């Protein structure tokens, strides 16, 4: 158990996930970067479309994290055959959700986007992007299932390889399709969508081949695909559904944030999308550590090491907050570097610089909050994480509404809402962990 909470083990599990999230972010970043060289409308449309896509994707991510927590608990207990059983049922759910949400997008997606987007030009471009991008729900959901399995059993290296393949292919496909290179037609925003669909599909194929090659199906009794056991599905939903709702609600609030900014004008939205791109890069290492946190905590509890969880928390906070200081320092040294990735408009970069100090401080608060709420999730009491998220969002959206519609504040002031969000997440998570009520939480029968 001492090895489980060692700094070496924390990094062994975390660094492939960090690379994975970095590569995954590169896909969205690449779309933004290429669209920043097309027009403000294309940039805004892909930004909003990306958030819209993530809201749907979070239904699978929430269930995936729930299954990951259960598989990590079984792994800690040494009950390997049950891991394969959970994984098989996770794949059942991912296939069902993938097809269901593709259909749902084409049925009601245009009406939803028409309801929330004010600019006709951005709406048309966003629909053009999402009608293609939605095809990748199925491969993306299945990839989430494979990543949850590999993270749950602490075999994360393949995830970084898969994500690297996705990132490289996405860059190549964007270059070919957006601008019409390598003999391909110039498709602009449609090209960015096809680049994402194809790269995500190849990333999934790599994971499937790697798991087969390493014979993990044999080791964990996976790919049996027997008749569905609804007790297993019910257990996954019990742990995963609150996380799914938590993530979807959080992203809806993020979308609300950008929709409020869209109401401030297309230029304000373009600036915020460039900043969002830089923000997403800076957050990647911390998100990777947070993902590892859930597995480490659940596995440690499965091994009977509940009394070591506080020590693990301290080490995770040190690693995550320490990483955030490095990120902040790099961002302060050359703030234009991360912004210039997303646009070649020098004026747009200059207009975005005033927000950099705000997101730098937000990163520090985020580092603490994301570890603490991930620890709460890792214990298996995911309903509490949903309550924490809900309480935080009430305060966050109230602050945002007052700042935007009450004071008609500057864009910089609007971005300070991030302080409110991450501070409340940190505070509520810390208060819950102090109660000790998380001890003894069961994630399976």
Secondary structure, DSSP 8 states (H G I E B T S, - for coil): -TTTTSHHHHHHHHHHHHHHHHHHHHHHHHHHHHHTTT-HHHHHHHHHHHHHHHHHHHHHHHHHHHHHHHHHHHHHHT-HHHHHHHHHHHHHHHHHHHHHHHHHIIIIIHHHHHHH---HHHHHHHHHHHHHHGGGHHHHHHHHHHHHHHHHTT--HHHHHHHHHHHHHHHHHHHHHHHT-TT----THHHHHHHHHHHHHHHHHHHHHHHHHTTHHHHTT-----S--HHHHHHHHHHHHHHHHHHHHHHHHHHHHHHHHHTT-HHHHHHHHHHHHHHHHHHHHHHHHHHHHHHHHHHHHHTT-GGGHHHHHHHHHHHHHHHHHHHHHHHHH-HHHHHHTT---HHHHHHHHHHHHHHHHHHHHHHHHHHHHHHHHHTT-HHHHHHHHHHHHHHHHHHHHIIIIIS---HHHHHTHHHHHHHHHHHHHHHHHHHTTTTT--S--
